[in-house]
Amino acid sequence: MSVRLGLRENAAQFWLLVLVNAFVGAMVGLERSILPAIAEQEFLLAARSAVLSFIVAFGIAKALTNYFAGRLSDRFGRKHVLIAGWIAAAPVPFALMWAPSWNWILAANVLLGISQGLTWSTTVIMKIDLVGPKQRGLAMGLNEFAGYFAVAVSALATGWIAARYGLRPEPFYLGAVYVVAGLALSVFAVRETRHFVEHEVRTRDLADIGASKLTQGEIFRRTSFTDRNLSSVSQAGLVNNLNDGMAWGLFPLVFAAAGASLKQIGVLAAIYPAVWGLAQIGTGALSDRVGRKWLIVWGMWIQALGIVITAMAAYMTGFIVGAVLLGLGTAMVYPTLLAAIGDVANPGWRASAVGIYRLWRDLGYAVGALLAGIAADVFGLHFAVYLVAGVTFASGVFAATRMTETLDTARS
């Protein structure tokens, strides 16, 4: 069987993986608008750090699974890891429907994190395998568009269902549909892509060909600390999801404190990932033309501005402006960070580097939930939001001073 790299050359499998990742994102959207309300109204959790504990459980589980997903996909194949991720997701909607205690919610979020780590990481790796170096930014933009636009649609749907029928169990019926559809497509339609990596290694003129033999420890150190570009990407990813964890857990409480209804909170919770998802189609492709570095830097700074505006707002208009800016800034960053990893990492250890980057990135959920929850309990909701905005701005400064342009590496 002949192997050809490129989005057009592998369009059928590429768009199938885009659809699969939409179902992956929709699973996260189940919780996006209503779980903080469930924590307060059904389980009577008053402390912000306790309310946000589900994000800590999710973030740690997803981060650790991301690390192993890259290694497992190299060893056993991408498709097997993708299927395993959907199997891990199967109990989640039912646990959320019928959980008798908050610990059940935490356990469900551990499973959700494991599932997301396996499924989302694998769809990213498979798309990078298929498209080769020329359209990597566009490919990542389309992948992340599918996932996060589905987060928005699912959050909007569960918020509407909750306002009409109650917080549980009806909103979570959607989750069972997502699992069945995602698992069926992964088993019966998705094809393995690991052989595309072998083809790329054979056909590209790789100056760093010896680096394909790196140990896992060496790859971890490069991606996390020693390589200026890979480590810059890893820290920016961590901070990006730090502020996303804050937005997921605290923004619904900020909106409620301003008098927003459950239906309005659902709309506001959907705007940010909707803008994020849609804009990534353009920002991913833009990074293939203008480069990665300054999209990352300005994306972090625009996120910080959106968070500040949300903290200052008292009415729906301000919340909408803040959500749009946060979504736009995140769209500038999210596919570009993944494309930069693909630019720098040797194809022989690229899947492992993606897993390590996603380990750091999704630890941001746990760090953000802990930081924001503790700060909110001690100093108040708005102080916590401003604190996260400051951290996000500083991350952009770090990338601006440490990172060099990576697109030149991909084109060489």
C-alpha positions in Angstrom: 0.0 0.0 0.0 1.5 3.4 -1.0 1.8 6.0 1.6 1.4 9.7 0.8 1.6 12.6 3.3 -0.9 15.4 3.1 -4.3 16.5 4.1 -5.9 16.2 0.6 -4.2 12.9 0.0 -5.7 11.4 3.3 -8.9 13.5 3.3 -11.3 10.6 4.2 -9.4 9.4 7.3 -8.5 13.0 8.3 -12.1 14.2 8.3 -13.2 11.0 10.0 -10.8 11.8 12.8 -12.1 15.3 13.0 -15.6 13.9 13.6 -14.3 11.4 16.2 -12.6 14.3 18.1 -15.9 16.2 18.0 -17.4 13.4 20.1 -14.3 13.5 22.4 -14.8 17.2 23.0 -18.6 16.8 23.5 -17.8 14.6 26.5 -16.1 17.5 28.3 -19.0 19.8 27.4 -21.4 17.6 29.4 -20.0 19.2 32.6 -19.0 22.7 31.4 -22.1 24.7 32.4 -23.8 22.7 35.1 -21.3 20.8 37.3 -20.5 23.7 39.6 -24.2 24.2 40.1 -24.6 20.5 41.0 -21.8 20.8 43.5 -23.4 23.7 45.3 -27.1 22.8 45.0 -27.1 19.0 45.3 -24.0 18.3 47.3 -24.0 21.5 49.3 -20.3 22.3 48.7 -19.6 25.8 49.9 -15.8 26.1 49.6 -14.6 27.1 46.1 -11.6 24.7 46.4 -14.0 21.9 47.1 -16.2 22.8 44.1 -13.2 22.9 41.8 -11.9 19.5 43.1 -13.5 17.7 40.1 -11.3 19.8 37.8 -8.2 18.8 39.8 -9.2 15.1 39.5 -9.8 15.5 35.8 -6.6 17.5 35.1 -4.3 15.1 36.9 -5.8 12.0 35.4 -5.7 13.5 31.9 -2.2 14.9 32.2 -0.7 11.6 33.3 -2.6 9.7 30.7 -1.4 12.1 28.0 2.2 11.1 28.8 1.5 7.4 28.5 -0.7 7.9 25.4 2.2 9.0 23.3 4.4 6.0 24.4 1.5 3.5 24.1 0.6 4.7 20.6 4.2 4.2 19.5 4.3 0.7 21.0 0.8 -0.7 20.3 -0.5 1.6 17.5 -2.7 4.6 17.5 -6.0 2.9 16.9 -5.8 0.5 19.9 -5.2 3.5 22.2 -8.1 5.4 20.7 -10.5 2.5 21.3 -9.2 2.1 24.9 -10.0 5.7 25.5 -13.6 5.3 24.5 -14.0 2.2 26.7 -12.7 4.2 29.7 -15.4 6.9 28.9 -18.3 4.4 28.9 -19.2 4.6 32.6 -18.9 8.4 32.9 -22.4 9.6 31.9 -24.0 7.1 34.1 -21.9 8.0 37.1 -22.7 11.7 36.6 -26.5 10.8 36.3 -26.8 8.8 39.5 -23.8 9.7 41.7 -25.0 9.5 45.4 -22.0 11.5 46.7 -19.4 13.9 45.5 -16.7 11.2 45.5 -18.6 9.5 42.7 -18.4 12.7 40.7 -14.6 12.8 41.4 -14.3 9.2 40.3 -16.2 9.9 37.1 -13.8 12.8 36.3 -10.8 10.5 36.8 -12.3 8.2 34.2 -13.1 11.2 32.0 -9.5 12.5 32.3 -8.1 9.0 31.4 -10.5 8.8 28.4 -9.6 12.4 27.2 -5.9 11.7 27.5 -6.1 8.6 25.4 -8.6 9.8 22.8 -7.7 13.4 22.2 -3.9 12.7 22.3 -4.3 10.0 19.8 -6.4 12.0 17.3 -3.8 14.7 17.5 -0.9 12.3 16.8 -2.8 10.6 14.0 -3.5 13.9 12.2 0.1 14.9 12.5 1.1 11.5 11.1 -1.2 11.9 8.1 -0.6 15.5 6.9 3.2 15.8 7.1 5.0 19.1 7.7 3.4 21.5 5.2 -0.1 21.8 6.7 0.5 21.0 10.3 -1.0 24.2 11.6 -4.1 23.8 9.6 -4.5 20.2 10.7 -4.2 21.1 14.3 -6.6 24.0 13.9 -9.2 21.7 12.4 -8.7 19.1 15.1 -9.0 21.6 17.9 -11.9 23.3 16.2 -13.9 20.1 16.2 -13.1 19.3 19.8 -13.8 22.7 21.3 -16.7 23.7 19.2 -18.3 20.4 20.3 -17.5 21.4 23.9 -19.5 24.6 23.3 -22.4 22.9 21.6 -22.6 20.3 24.4 -22.3 22.9 27.1 -25.1 24.9 25.5 -27.3 21.8 25.2 -26.8 20.6 28.7 -27.4 24.1 30.1 -30.7 24.2 28.1 -31.8 20.7 29.2 -30.9 21.5 32.8 -32.9 24.7 32.8 -35.9 22.8 31.3 -35.8 19.4 33.1 -33.3 19.8 36.1 -29.7 19.3 36.7 -29.8 15.4 36.7 -30.1 13.0 35.1 -31.5 14.3 31.8 -28.5 16.5 30.7 -26.2 13.5 30.8 -28.2 11.3 28.5 -26.3 13.0 25.7 -23.1 11.4 27.0 -24.2 7.9 26.3 -24.9 8.9 22.7 -21.4 10.4 22.4 -19.7 7.2 23.7 -21.6 4.9 21.4 -20.9 7.0 18.3 -17.2 7.6 19.1 -16.5 4.0 20.0 -18.3 2.7 16.9 -16.4 5.0 14.5 -13.1 4.2 16.2 -13.6 0.4 15.9 -15.1 0.1 12.5 -13.9 3.1 10.5 -10.6 4.6 11.8 -7.4 3.1 10.3 -3.9 2.9 11.9 -1.5 5.7 10.9 1.8 4.6 12.6 3.3 3.5 9.2 3.0 7.2 8.0 5.7 8.1 10.5 8.1 5.4 9.1 7.4 6.9 5.6 8.2 10.4 6.8 11.4 9.4 8.4 12.5 7.6 5.2 11.6 10.5 2.8 12.6 13.6 4.8 16.1 15.0 5.0 16.4 15.1 8.7 19.5 16.9 10.1 18.7 15.6 13.5 18.2 12.0 12.4 20.3 10.6 15.3 17.9 12.2 17.7 15.3 9.6 16.7 17.1 7.2 19.0 16.6 9.3 22.2 15.6 7.6 25.4 12.3 8.6 27.1 14.2 10.5 29.8 16.1 12.5 27.2 12.8 13.3 25.4 11.2 14.3 28.6 14.1 16.7 29.5 14.2 18.2 26.0 10.4 18.8 25.9 10.1 20.1 29.5 13.3 22.0 30.2 16.4 22.1 27.9 15.1 22.8 24.4 14.2 26.5 24.3 11.3 26.1 22.0 9.8 22.9 23.3 10.0 24.1 26.9 8.4 27.4 26.0 5.6 25.6 24.4 5.1 23.3 27.4 4.9 26.2 29.9 2.5 28.1 27.6 0.3 25.1 27.4 0.3 24.6 31.1 -0.7 28.3 31.7 -3.3 28.2 28.9 -5.1 25.3 30.7 -4.5 26.9 34.0 -6.8 29.7 33.0 -9.2 27.3 31.3 -9.5 25.4 34.5 -10.3 28.7 36.3 -12.8 29.6 33.6 -14.5 26.2 33.8 -14.8 26.2 37.6 -15.1 29.9 38.6 -16.7 31.7 35.7 -20.1 30.0 36.3 -19.9 31.2 39.9 -18.9 34.7 38.8 -21.9 34.8 36.4 -24.3 33.5 39.1 -23.0 36.1 41.6 -23.9 38.8 39.1 -27.5 37.4 38.8 -27.2 35.3 35.7 -29.8 32.5 35.3 -28.9 28.9 34.7 -29.8 29.3 31.0 -27.7 32.5 30.7 -24.8 30.7 32.4 -25.1 28.0 29.8 -24.9 30.5 27.0 -21.9 32.3 28.5 -20.1 29.0 29.2 -20.6 28.1 25.5 -19.4 31.4 23.9 -15.8 31.0 25.0 -15.2 27.5 23.6 -17.3 28.3 20.6 -15.1 31.3 19.6 -12.1 29.2 20.5 -13.2 26.3 18.3 -14.3 28.3 15.3 -11.4 30.7 15.2 -8.8 27.8 15.3 -9.7 27.0 11.6 -8.1 30.3 10.7 -5.4 30.6 13.3 -4.0 27.2 12.6 -3.7 27.9 8.9 -2.3 31.4 9.7 0.5 29.9 11.7 1.6 27.9 8.6 2.0 31.3 6.9 3.3 33.8 9.5 4.9 31.5 12.0 4.2 30.2 15.5 6.0 32.4 18.0 4.1 35.6 17.9 0.7 34.0 17.6 1.5 32.2 20.8 2.7 35.4 22.6 -0.1 37.6 21.5 -2.6 34.8 22.1 -1.6 34.6 25.8 -1.8 38.4 26.2 -5.3 38.5 24.6 -6.4 35.8 26.9 -5.2 37.8 29.9 -7.2 40.8 28.7 -10.3 38.7 28.3 -10.0 37.4 31.8 -9.6 40.9 33.2 -12.6 42.2 31.4 -14.7 39.3 32.8 -13.5 40.1 36.3 -14.5 43.8 35.8 -17.9 43.1 34.2 -21.2 43.3 36.0 -23.6 42.7 33.1 -24.0 40.2 30.2 -22.4 42.5 27.7 -19.1 42.6 29.6 -19.1 38.9 30.2 -19.7 38.3 26.4 -16.8 40.6 25.5 -14.5 38.8 28.0 -15.5 35.4 26.7 -15.0 36.3 23.1 -11.5 37.7 23.8 -10.6 34.7 25.9 -11.8 32.4 23.1 -9.9 34.3 20.4 -6.6 34.3 22.4 -6.9 30.6 23.1 -7.6 29.9 19.4 -4.4 31.7 18.6 -2.4 29.6 21.0 -3.9 26.1 21.0 -3.3 24.7 17.5 -0.1 26.7 17.2 1.5 25.1 20.2 0.8 21.6 18.8 2.1 22.6 15.4 5.3 24.0 17.0 5.9 20.6 18.7 5.5 19.0 15.3 8.0 21.4 13.8 10.7 20.8 16.4 10.3 17.1 17.4 11.9 14.4 15.3 9.3 12.1 13.8 10.9 9.1 15.6 10.0 10.6 19.0 7.3 13.1 18.1 4.4 11.1 19.6 6.2 10.9 22.9 7.0 14.7 22.7 3.3 15.4 22.1 2.4 13.3 25.1 4.9 15.1 27.3 3.6 18.5 26.2 0.1 17.4 26.8 1.2 16.2 30.3 2.3 19.7 31.2 -0.6 21.4 29.4 -3.3 19.4 31.2 -1.6 19.6 34.6 -2.7 23.2 34.1 -6.2 22.2 34.9 -5.2 20.9 38.3 -2.9 23.8 39.0 -5.5 26.4 37.9 -8.3 24.8 39.9 -6.1 24.7 43.0 -4.7 28.2 42.6 -8.0 29.7 41.7 -10.0 27.8 44.3 -7.6 28.6 47.2 -7.3 32.2 46.1 -11.1 32.6 45.9 -11.6 31.1 49.3 -9.0 33.3 50.9 -9.3 36.6 49.0 -12.5 36.3 47.0 -13.7 35.3 43.5 -12.5 38.4 41.7 -9.0 38.4 43.2 -8.6 34.8 42.0 -9.6 35.8 38.4 -7.2 38.8 38.4 -4.4 36.5 39.7 -4.9 34.1 36.8 -4.9 36.9 34.3 -1.5 38.1 35.7 0.0 34.6 35.4 -1.3 34.3 31.8 0.3 37.6 30.8 3.6 36.6 32.3 3.5 33.4 30.3 3.4 35.4 27.1 6.4 37.4 28.3 8.3 34.2 28.9 7.5 32.9 25.4 8.5 36.2 23.8 11.9 36.2 25.5 12.8 32.5 25.3 11.3 31.1 22.1 12.5 31.3 18.5 10.4 30.8 15.4 9.9 27.1 14.8 8.2 27.2 11.4 11.7 27.7 9.8 12.7 24.3 11.2 9.7 22.6 9.6 10.4 24.1 6.2 14.1 23.2 6.2 
